Amino acid sequence: MNKGRLKCILSGLSRYELTFLEKRFIEAAKHCLEEQGGLTEEQESMLESLYKEKTRWIKRGIINLAKNTTQNAA
């Protein structure tokens, strides 16, 4: 994964509510990226998974909100 994608994911994750451990992992990943210039494949995979999980929950929330709004309007 390129650095641009990693920075995009790290920036995107800052928008979501994170657990203490998720925050610590992201801080460690940022540190590795700055100090070593990259992450391991495992770290990259974990970041991708976390990002996908967070965006999936937000999308579900928006869809459910839209459904509830249209049901209440009917």
PDB file with one MODEL, atoms N, CA, C and O in Angstrom:
MODEL        1
ATOM      1  N   MET A   1       0.851  -1.165   0.000  1.00  0.00           N
ATOM      2  CA  MET A   1       0.000   0.000   0.000  1.00  0.00           C
ATOM      3  C   MET A   1       0.906   1.239   0.000  1.00  0.00           C
ATOM      4  O   MET A   1       1.940   1.264   0.667  1.00  0.00           O
ATOM      5  N   ASN A   2       0.510   2.240  -0.739  1.00  0.00           N
ATOM      6  CA  ASN A   2       1.348   3.430  -0.809  1.00  0.00           C
ATOM      7  C   ASN A   2       1.080   4.375   0.364  1.00  0.00           C
ATOM      8  O   ASN A   2       0.066   4.260   1.053  1.00  0.00           O
ATOM      9  N   LYS A   3       1.996   5.295   0.573  1.00  0.00           N
ATOM     10  CA  LYS A   3       1.898   6.213   1.716  1.00  0.00           C
ATOM     11  C   LYS A   3       0.669   7.103   1.634  1.00  0.00           C
ATOM     12  O   LYS A   3       0.079   7.448   2.658  1.00  0.00           O
ATOM     13  N   GLY A   4       0.280   7.474   0.420  1.00  0.00           N
ATOM     14  CA  GLY A   4      -0.909   8.306   0.254  1.00  0.00           C
ATOM     15  C   GLY A   4      -2.159   7.612   0.767  1.00  0.00           C
ATOM     16  O   GLY A   4      -2.985   8.222   1.445  1.00  0.00           O
ATOM     17  N   ARG A   5      -2.293   6.339   0.442  1.00  0.00           N
ATOM     18  CA  ARG A   5      -3.450   5.562   0.900  1.00  0.00           C
ATOM     19  C   ARG A   5      -3.422   5.422   2.416  1.00  0.00           C
ATOM     20  O   ARG A   5      -4.455   5.556   3.072  1.00  0.00           O
ATOM     21  N   LEU A   6      -2.245   5.154   2.975  1.00  0.00           N
ATOM     22  CA  LEU A   6      -2.124   5.033   4.424  1.00  0.00           C
ATOM     23  C   LEU A   6      -2.514   6.327   5.130  1.00  0.00           C
ATOM     24  O   LEU A   6      -3.234   6.308   6.128  1.00  0.00           O
ATOM     25  N   LYS A   7      -2.038   7.441   4.607  1.00  0.00           N
ATOM     26  CA  LYS A   7      -2.378   8.734   5.213  1.00  0.00           C
ATOM     27  C   LYS A   7      -3.864   9.018   5.108  1.00  0.00           C
ATOM     28  O   LYS A   7      -4.455   9.591   6.023  1.00  0.00           O
ATOM     29  N   CYS A   8      -4.474   8.620   3.995  1.00  0.00           N
ATOM     30  CA  CYS A   8      -5.911   8.793   3.809  1.00  0.00           C
ATOM     31  C   CYS A   8      -6.692   7.982   4.843  1.00  0.00           C
ATOM     32  O   CYS A   8      -7.654   8.478   5.430  1.00  0.00           O
ATOM     33  N   ILE A   9      -6.279   6.749   5.062  1.00  0.00           N
ATOM     34  CA  ILE A   9      -6.938   5.882   6.043  1.00  0.00           C
ATOM     35  C   ILE A   9      -6.765   6.454   7.450  1.00  0.00           C
ATOM     36  O   ILE A   9      -7.725   6.533   8.217  1.00  0.00           O
ATOM     37  N   LEU A  10      -5.546   6.847   7.781  1.00  0.00           N
ATOM     38  CA  LEU A  10      -5.293   7.406   9.109  1.00  0.00           C
ATOM     39  C   LEU A  10      -6.100   8.680   9.332  1.00  0.00           C
ATOM     40  O   LEU A  10      -6.646   8.895  10.414  1.00  0.00           O
ATOM     41  N   SER A  11      -6.173   9.510   8.318  1.00  0.00           N
ATOM     42  CA  SER A  11      -6.968  10.735   8.416  1.00  0.00           C
ATOM     43  C   SER A  11      -8.456  10.406   8.558  1.00  0.00           C
ATOM     44  O   SER A  11      -9.165  11.012   9.361  1.00  0.00           O
ATOM     45  N   GLY A  12      -8.914   9.442   7.769  1.00  0.00           N
ATOM     46  CA  GLY A  12     -10.320   9.042   7.823  1.00  0.00           C
ATOM     47  C   GLY A  12     -10.712   8.469   9.172  1.00  0.00           C
ATOM     48  O   GLY A  12     -11.807   8.728   9.672  1.00  0.00           O
ATOM     49  N   LEU A  13      -9.822   7.695   9.754  1.00  0.00           N
ATOM     50  CA  LEU A  13     -10.123   7.097  11.053  1.00  0.00           C
ATOM     51  C   LEU A  13     -10.241   8.138  12.155  1.00  0.00           C
ATOM     52  O   LEU A  13     -10.897   7.896  13.168  1.00  0.00           O
ATOM     53  N   SER A  14      -9.618   9.285  11.972  1.00  0.00           N
ATOM     54  CA  SER A  14      -9.689  10.328  12.997  1.00  0.00           C
ATOM     55  C   SER A  14     -11.097  10.901  13.119  1.00  0.00           C
ATOM     56  O   SER A  14     -11.413  11.574  14.100  1.00  0.00           O
ATOM     57  N   ARG A  15     -11.936  10.640  12.133  1.00  0.00           N
ATOM     58  CA  ARG A  15     -13.319  11.143  12.156  1.00  0.00           C
ATOM     59  C   ARG A  15     -14.267  10.276  12.974  1.00  0.00           C
ATOM     60  O   ARG A  15     -15.370  10.701  13.319  1.00  0.00           O
ATOM     61  N   TYR A  16     -13.831   9.060  13.280  1.00  0.00           N
ATOM     62  CA  TYR A  16     -14.714   8.108  13.936  1.00  0.00           C
ATOM     63  C   TYR A  16     -14.411   7.973  15.419  1.00  0.00           C
ATOM     64  O   TYR A  16     -13.299   8.245  15.873  1.00  0.00           O
ATOM     65  N   GLU A  17     -15.413   7.549  16.156  1.00  0.00           N
ATOM     66  CA  GLU A  17     -15.218   7.259  17.568  1.00  0.00           C
ATOM     67  C   GLU A  17     -14.449   5.942  17.669  1.00  0.00           C
ATOM     68  O   GLU A  17     -14.867   4.923  17.120  1.00  0.00           O
ATOM     69  N   LEU A  18     -13.338   5.976  18.366  1.00  0.00           N
ATOM     70  CA  LEU A  18     -12.464   4.816  18.456  1.00  0.00           C
ATOM     71  C   LEU A  18     -12.329   4.362  19.907  1.00  0.00           C
ATOM     72  O   LEU A  18     -12.434   5.158  20.840  1.00  0.00           O
ATOM     73  N   THR A  19     -12.095   3.074  20.068  1.00  0.00           N
ATOM     74  CA  THR A  19     -11.822   2.556  21.401  1.00  0.00           C
ATOM     75  C   THR A  19     -10.407   2.945  21.800  1.00  0.00           C
ATOM     76  O   THR A  19      -9.618   3.394  20.969  1.00  0.00           O
ATOM     77  N   PHE A  20     -10.095   2.770  23.070  1.00  0.00           N
ATOM     78  CA  PHE A  20      -8.762   3.079  23.575  1.00  0.00           C
ATOM     79  C   PHE A  20      -7.702   2.298  22.815  1.00  0.00           C
ATOM     80  O   PHE A  20      -6.680   2.862  22.423  1.00  0.00           O
ATOM     81  N   LEU A  21      -7.932   1.002  22.601  1.00  0.00           N
ATOM     82  CA  LEU A  21      -6.949   0.169  21.907  1.00  0.00           C
ATOM     83  C   LEU A  21      -6.806   0.557  20.437  1.00  0.00           C
ATOM     84  O   LEU A  21      -5.706   0.519  19.886  1.00  0.00           O
ATOM     85  N   GLU A  22      -7.909   0.927  19.810  1.00  0.00           N
ATOM     86  CA  GLU A  22      -7.835   1.379  18.418  1.00  0.00           C
ATOM     87  C   GLU A  22      -7.007   2.656  18.318  1.00  0.00           C
ATOM     88  O   GLU A  22      -6.189   2.805  17.410  1.00  0.00           O
ATOM     89  N   LYS A  23      -7.224   3.570  19.252  1.00  0.00           N
ATOM     90  CA  LYS A  23      -6.450   4.813  19.266  1.00  0.00           C
ATOM     91  C   LYS A  23      -4.964   4.529  19.456  1.00  0.00           C
ATOM     92  O   LYS A  23      -4.122   5.121  18.780  1.00  0.00           O
ATOM     93  N   ARG A  24      -4.649   3.633  20.367  1.00  0.00           N
ATOM     94  CA  ARG A  24      -3.247   3.290  20.616  1.00  0.00           C
ATOM     95  C   ARG A  24      -2.609   2.665  19.382  1.00  0.00           C
ATOM     96  O   ARG A  24      -1.469   2.979  19.042  1.00  0.00           O
ATOM     97  N   PHE A  25      -3.340   1.783  18.715  1.00  0.00           N
ATOM     98  CA  PHE A  25      -2.819   1.150  17.506  1.00  0.00           C
ATOM     99  C   PHE A  25      -2.548   2.194  16.423  1.00  0.00           C
ATOM    100  O   PHE A  25      -1.510   2.153  15.764  1.00  0.00           O
ATOM    101  N   ILE A  26      -3.469   3.116  16.244  1.00  0.00           N
ATOM    102  CA  ILE A  26      -3.304   4.152  15.225  1.00  0.00           C
ATOM    103  C   ILE A  26      -2.113   5.049  15.559  1.00  0.00           C
ATOM    104  O   ILE A  26      -1.347   5.422  14.671  1.00  0.00           O
ATOM    105  N   GLU A  27      -1.958   5.392  16.825  1.00  0.00           N
ATOM    106  CA  GLU A  27      -0.799   6.192  17.230  1.00  0.00           C
ATOM    107  C   GLU A  27       0.504   5.451  16.929  1.00  0.00           C
ATOM    108  O   GLU A  27       1.463   6.045  16.437  1.00  0.00           O
ATOM    109  N   ALA A  28       0.532   4.156  17.226  1.00  0.00           N
ATOM    110  CA  ALA A  28       1.723   3.348  16.947  1.00  0.00           C
ATOM    111  C   ALA A  28       1.985   3.263  15.447  1.00  0.00           C
ATOM    112  O   ALA A  28       3.135   3.319  15.012  1.00  0.00           O
ATOM    113  N   ALA A  29       0.927   3.128  14.660  1.00  0.00           N
ATOM    114  CA  ALA A  29       1.077   3.053  13.207  1.00  0.00           C
ATOM    115  C   ALA A  29       1.625   4.371  12.657  1.00  0.00           C
ATOM    116  O   ALA A  29       2.501   4.372  11.792  1.00  0.00           O
ATOM    117  N   LYS A  30       1.108   5.483  13.161  1.00  0.00           N
ATOM    118  CA  LYS A  30       1.614   6.792  12.733  1.00  0.00           C
ATOM    119  C   LYS A  30       3.095   6.931  13.082  1.00  0.00           C
ATOM    120  O   LYS A  30       3.887   7.427  12.281  1.00  0.00           O
ATOM    121  N   HIS A  31       3.454   6.494  14.266  1.00  0.00           N
ATOM    122  CA  HIS A  31       4.843   6.568  14.703  1.00  0.00           C
ATOM    123  C   HIS A  31       5.739   5.725  13.777  1.00  0.00           C
ATOM    124  O   HIS A  31       6.795   6.186  13.344  1.00  0.00           O
ATOM    125  N   CYS A  32       5.318   4.511  13.483  1.00  0.00           N
ATOM    126  CA  CYS A  32       6.086   3.651  12.577  1.00  0.00           C
ATOM    127  C   CYS A  32       6.211   4.278  11.192  1.00  0.00           C
ATOM    128  O   CYS A  32       7.271   4.225  10.568  1.00  0.00           O
ATOM    129  N   LEU A  33       5.134   4.863  10.727  1.00  0.00           N
ATOM    130  CA  LEU A  33       5.142   5.490   9.402  1.00  0.00           C
ATOM    131  C   LEU A  33       6.135   6.649   9.369  1.00  0.00           C
ATOM    132  O   LEU A  33       6.872   6.813   8.396  1.00  0.00           O
ATOM    133  N   GLU A  34       6.152   7.448  10.427  1.00  0.00           N
ATOM    134  CA  GLU A  34       7.062   8.600  10.481  1.00  0.00           C
ATOM    135  C   GLU A  34       8.513   8.164  10.700  1.00  0.00           C
ATOM    136  O   GLU A  34       9.423   8.668  10.042  1.00  0.00           O
ATOM    137  N   GLU A  35       8.722   7.231  11.623  1.00  0.00           N
ATOM    138  CA  GLU A  35      10.085   6.840  11.998  1.00  0.00           C
ATOM    139  C   GLU A  35      10.722   5.873  11.000  1.00  0.00           C
ATOM    140  O   GLU A  35      11.897   6.008  10.659  1.00  0.00           O
ATOM    141  N   GLN A  36       9.937   4.895  10.533  1.00  0.00           N
ATOM    142  CA  GLN A  36      10.495   3.853   9.676  1.00  0.00           C
ATOM    143  C   GLN A  36      10.140   4.039   8.205  1.00  0.00           C
ATOM    144  O   GLN A  36      10.682   3.359   7.334  1.00  0.00           O
ATOM    145  N   GLY A  37       9.235   4.955   7.943  1.00  0.00           N
ATOM    146  CA  GLY A  37       8.857   5.214   6.556  1.00  0.00           C
ATOM    147  C   GLY A  37       7.839   4.242   5.994  1.00  0.00           C
ATOM    148  O   GLY A  37       7.531   4.303   4.804  1.00  0.00           O
ATOM    149  N   GLY A  38       7.314   3.359   6.804  1.00  0.00           N
ATOM    150  CA  GLY A  38       6.317   2.407   6.327  1.00  0.00           C
ATOM    151  C   GLY A  38       5.817   1.513   7.432  1.00  0.00           C
ATOM    152  O   GLY A  38       6.266   1.599   8.575  1.00  0.00           O
ATOM    153  N   LEU A  39       4.887   0.656   7.083  1.00  0.00           N
ATOM    154  CA  LEU A  39       4.291  -0.283   8.023  1.00  0.00           C
ATOM    155  C   LEU A  39       4.484  -1.694   7.511  1.00  0.00           C
ATOM    156  O   LEU A  39       4.771  -1.911   6.334  1.00  0.00           O
ATOM    157  N   THR A  40       4.323  -2.643   8.404  1.00  0.00           N
ATOM    158  CA  THR A  40       4.364  -4.040   7.987  1.00  0.00           C
ATOM    159  C   THR A  40       3.064  -4.365   7.253  1.00  0.00           C
ATOM    160  O   THR A  40       2.082  -3.630   7.363  1.00  0.00           O
ATOM    161  N   GLU A  41       3.063  -5.451   6.517  1.00  0.00           N
ATOM    162  CA  GLU A  41       1.843  -5.864   5.817  1.00  0.00           C
ATOM    163  C   GLU A  41       0.715  -6.136   6.803  1.00  0.00           C
ATOM    164  O   GLU A  41      -0.448  -5.840   6.526  1.00  0.00           O
ATOM    165  N   GLU A  42       1.064  -6.699   7.949  1.00  0.00           N
ATOM    166  CA  GLU A  42       0.052  -6.989   8.971  1.00  0.00           C
ATOM    167  C   GLU A  42      -0.560  -5.694   9.508  1.00  0.00           C
ATOM    168  O   GLU A  42      -1.776  -5.611   9.685  1.00  0.00           O
ATOM    169  N   GLN A  43       0.263  -4.698   9.764  1.00  0.00           N
ATOM    170  CA  GLN A  43      -0.248  -3.413  10.241  1.00  0.00           C
ATOM    171  C   GLN A  43      -1.143  -2.758   9.189  1.00  0.00           C
ATOM    172  O   GLN A  43      -2.202  -2.221   9.512  1.00  0.00           O
ATOM    173  N   GLU A  44      -0.713  -2.808   7.941  1.00  0.00           N
ATOM    174  CA  GLU A  44      -1.520  -2.247   6.856  1.00  0.00           C
ATOM    175  C   GLU A  44      -2.867  -2.950   6.761  1.00  0.00           C
ATOM    176  O   GLU A  44      -3.903  -2.306   6.600  1.00  0.00           O
ATOM    177  N   SER A  45      -2.844  -4.257   6.861  1.00  0.00           N
ATOM    178  CA  SER A  45      -4.075  -5.040   6.792  1.00  0.00           C
ATOM    179  C   SER A  45      -5.010  -4.703   7.944  1.00  0.00           C
ATOM    180  O   SER A  45      -6.221  -4.581   7.756  1.00  0.00           O
ATOM    181  N   MET A  46      -4.451  -4.555   9.125  1.00  0.00           N
ATOM    182  CA  MET A  46      -5.266  -4.213  10.288  1.00  0.00           C
ATOM    183  C   MET A  46      -5.889  -2.822  10.140  1.00  0.00           C
ATOM    184  O   MET A  46      -7.049  -2.616  10.496  1.00  0.00           O
ATOM    185  N   LEU A  47      -5.122  -1.880   9.619  1.00  0.00           N
ATOM    186  CA  LEU A  47      -5.656  -0.537   9.390  1.00  0.00           C
ATOM    187  C   LEU A  47      -6.786  -0.560   8.369  1.00  0.00           C
ATOM    188  O   LEU A  47      -7.826   0.066   8.577  1.00  0.00           O
ATOM    189  N   GLU A  48      -6.587  -1.275   7.274  1.00  0.00           N
ATOM    190  CA  GLU A  48      -7.629  -1.399   6.242  1.00  0.00           C
ATOM    191  C   GLU A  48      -8.900  -1.992   6.839  1.00  0.00           C
ATOM    192  O   GLU A  48      -9.999  -1.493   6.595  1.00  0.00           O
ATOM    193  N   SER A  49      -8.747  -3.047   7.613  1.00  0.00           N
ATOM    194  CA  SER A  49      -9.904  -3.706   8.223  1.00  0.00           C
ATOM    195  C   SER A  49     -10.637  -2.782   9.181  1.00  0.00           C
ATOM    196  O   SER A  49     -11.867  -2.724   9.181  1.00  0.00           O
ATOM    197  N   LEU A  50      -9.886  -2.065   9.990  1.00  0.00           N
ATOM    198  CA  LEU A  50     -10.487  -1.132  10.942  1.00  0.00           C
ATOM    199  C   LEU A  50     -11.245  -0.035  10.202  1.00  0.00           C
ATOM    200  O   LEU A  50     -12.363   0.318  10.578  1.00  0.00           O
ATOM    201  N   TYR A  51     -10.637   0.496   9.155  1.00  0.00           N
ATOM    202  CA  TYR A  51     -11.274   1.553   8.369  1.00  0.00           C
ATOM    203  C   TYR A  51     -12.569   1.048   7.724  1.00  0.00           C
ATOM    204  O   TYR A  51     -13.594   1.729   7.756  1.00  0.00           O
ATOM    205  N   LYS A  52     -12.511  -0.133   7.148  1.00  0.00           N
ATOM    206  CA  LYS A  52     -13.705  -0.706   6.521  1.00  0.00           C
ATOM    207  C   LYS A  52     -14.806  -0.946   7.542  1.00  0.00           C
ATOM    208  O   LYS A  52     -15.981  -0.698   7.270  1.00  0.00           O
ATOM    209  N   GLU A  53     -14.423  -1.429   8.719  1.00  0.00           N
ATOM    210  CA  GLU A  53     -15.398  -1.685   9.778  1.00  0.00           C
ATOM    211  C   GLU A  53     -16.086  -0.392  10.203  1.00  0.00           C
ATOM    212  O   GLU A  53     -17.309  -0.351  10.335  1.00  0.00           O
ATOM    213  N   LYS A  54     -15.310   0.653  10.416  1.00  0.00           N
ATOM    214  CA  LYS A  54     -15.877   1.927  10.862  1.00  0.00           C
ATOM    215  C   LYS A  54     -16.778   2.528   9.797  1.00  0.00           C
ATOM    216  O   LYS A  54     -17.860   3.019  10.119  1.00  0.00           O
ATOM    217  N   THR A  55     -16.362   2.504   8.536  1.00  0.00           N
ATOM    218  CA  THR A  55     -17.192   3.078   7.482  1.00  0.00           C
ATOM    219  C   THR A  55     -18.457   2.251   7.264  1.00  0.00           C
ATOM    220  O   THR A  55     -19.503   2.795   6.911  1.00  0.00           O
ATOM    221  N   ARG A  56     -18.363   0.956   7.471  1.00  0.00           N
ATOM    222  CA  ARG A  56     -19.548   0.093   7.321  1.00  0.00           C
ATOM    223  C   ARG A  56     -20.600   0.457   8.370  1.00  0.00           C
ATOM    224  O   ARG A  56     -21.786   0.531   8.049  1.00  0.00           O
ATOM    225  N   TRP A  57     -20.187   0.685   9.607  1.00  0.00           N
ATOM    226  CA  TRP A  57     -21.128   1.048  10.666  1.00  0.00           C
ATOM    227  C   TRP A  57     -21.787   2.391  10.375  1.00  0.00           C
ATOM    228  O   TRP A  57     -22.983   2.562  10.611  1.00  0.00           O
ATOM    229  N   ILE A  58     -21.021   3.329   9.871  1.00  0.00           N
ATOM    230  CA  ILE A  58     -21.574   4.646   9.541  1.00  0.00           C
ATOM    231  C   ILE A  58     -22.584   4.513   8.399  1.00  0.00           C
ATOM    232  O   ILE A  58     -23.668   5.094   8.460  1.00  0.00           O
ATOM    233  N   LYS A  59     -22.235   3.753   7.361  1.00  0.00           N
ATOM    234  CA  LYS A  59     -23.154   3.574   6.231  1.00  0.00           C
ATOM    235  C   LYS A  59     -24.445   2.905   6.683  1.00  0.00           C
ATOM    236  O   LYS A  59     -25.529   3.295   6.251  1.00  0.00           O
ATOM    237  N   ARG A  60     -24.337   1.900   7.551  1.00  0.00           N
ATOM    238  CA  ARG A  60     -25.549   1.236   8.055  1.00  0.00           C
ATOM    239  C   ARG A  60     -26.405   2.205   8.843  1.00  0.00           C
ATOM    240  O   ARG A  60     -27.631   2.194   8.730  1.00  0.00           O
ATOM    241  N   GLY A  61     -25.768   3.038   9.635  1.00  0.00           N
ATOM    242  CA  GLY A  61     -26.504   4.026  10.422  1.00  0.00           C
ATOM    243  C   GLY A  61     -27.240   5.009   9.549  1.00  0.00           C
ATOM    244  O   GLY A  61     -28.378   5.373   9.846  1.00  0.00           O
ATOM    245  N   ILE A  62     -26.611   5.448   8.472  1.00  0.00           N
ATOM    246  CA  ILE A  62     -27.242   6.391   7.549  1.00  0.00           C
ATOM    247  C   ILE A  62     -28.411   5.724   6.841  1.00  0.00           C
ATOM    248  O   ILE A  62     -29.474   6.329   6.694  1.00  0.00           O
ATOM    249  N   ILE A  63     -28.227   4.488   6.402  1.00  0.00           N
ATOM    250  CA  ILE A  63     -29.310   3.765   5.717  1.00  0.00           C
ATOM    251  C   ILE A  63     -30.486   3.555   6.668  1.00  0.00           C
ATOM    252  O   ILE A  63     -31.638   3.770   6.290  1.00  0.00           O
ATOM    253  N   ASN A  64     -30.198   3.135   7.902  1.00  0.00           N
ATOM    254  CA  ASN A  64     -31.271   2.928   8.878  1.00  0.00           C
ATOM    255  C   ASN A  64     -31.986   4.233   9.200  1.00  0.00           C
ATOM    256  O   ASN A  64     -33.207   4.242   9.355  1.00  0.00           O
ATOM    257  N   LEU A  65     -31.255   5.320   9.301  1.00  0.00           N
ATOM    258  CA  LEU A  65     -31.854   6.621   9.563  1.00  0.00           C
ATOM    259  C   LEU A  65     -32.773   7.014   8.419  1.00  0.00           C
ATOM    260  O   LEU A  65     -33.871   7.522   8.647  1.00  0.00           O
ATOM    261  N   ALA A  66     -32.330   6.783   7.191  1.00  0.00           N
ATOM    262  CA  ALA A  66     -33.139   7.110   6.020  1.00  0.00           C
ATOM    263  C   ALA A  66     -34.411   6.270   5.988  1.00  0.00           C
ATOM    264  O   ALA A  66     -35.482   6.778   5.658  1.00  0.00           O
ATOM    265  N   LYS A  67     -34.297   4.988   6.329  1.00  0.00           N
ATOM    266  CA  LYS A  67     -35.472   4.114   6.349  1.00  0.00           C
ATOM    267  C   LYS A  67     -36.464   4.583   7.405  1.00  0.00           C
ATOM    268  O   LYS A  67     -37.667   4.645   7.150  1.00  0.00           O
ATOM    269  N   ASN A  68     -35.963   4.909   8.581  1.00  0.00           N
ATOM    270  CA  ASN A  68     -36.840   5.371   9.658  1.00  0.00           C
ATOM    271  C   ASN A  68     -37.524   6.691   9.299  1.00  0.00           C
ATOM    272  O   ASN A  68     -38.689   6.898   9.637  1.00  0.00           O
ATOM    273  N   THR A  69     -36.821   7.560   8.632  1.00  0.00           N
ATOM    274  CA  THR A  69     -37.378   8.843   8.240  1.00  0.00           C
ATOM    275  C   THR A  69     -38.494   8.667   7.229  1.00  0.00           C
ATOM    276  O   THR A  69     -39.537   9.313   7.330  1.00  0.00           O
ATOM    277  N   THR A  70     -38.275   7.779   6.239  1.00  0.00           N
ATOM    278  CA  THR A  70     -39.314   7.565   5.224  1.00  0.00           C
ATOM    279  C   THR A  70     -40.501   6.818   5.807  1.00  0.00           C
ATOM    280  O   THR A  70     -41.634   7.058   5.391  1.00  0.00           O
ATOM    281  N   GLN A  71     -40.279   5.928   6.749  1.00  0.00           N
ATOM    282  CA  GLN A  71     -41.388   5.204   7.379  1.00  0.00           C
ATOM    283  C   GLN A  71     -42.225   6.153   8.235  1.00  0.00           C
ATOM    284  O   GLN A  71     -43.452   6.058   8.253  1.00  0.00           O
ATOM    285  N   ASN A  72     -41.575   7.048   8.927  1.00  0.00           N
ATOM    286  CA  ASN A  72     -42.297   7.996   9.770  1.00  0.00           C
ATOM    287  C   ASN A  72     -43.065   9.015   8.952  1.00  0.00           C
ATOM    288  O   ASN A  72     -44.082   9.533   9.412  1.00  0.00           O
ATOM    289  N   ALA A  73     -42.599   9.312   7.747  1.00  0.00           N
ATOM    290  CA  ALA A  73     -43.253  10.272   6.879  1.00  0.00           C
ATOM    291  C   ALA A  73     -44.510   9.681   6.239  1.00  0.00           C
ATOM    292  O   ALA A  73     -45.429  10.408   5.864  1.00  0.00           O
ATOM    293  N   ALA A  74     -44.536   8.353   6.121  1.00  0.00           N
ATOM    294  CA  ALA A  74     -45.670   7.712   5.434  1.00  0.00           C
ATOM    295  C   ALA A  74     -46.894   7.624   6.271  1.00  0.00           C
ATOM    296  O   ALA A  74     -47.916   7.109   5.817  1.00  0.00           O
TER     297      ALA A  74
ENDMDL
END
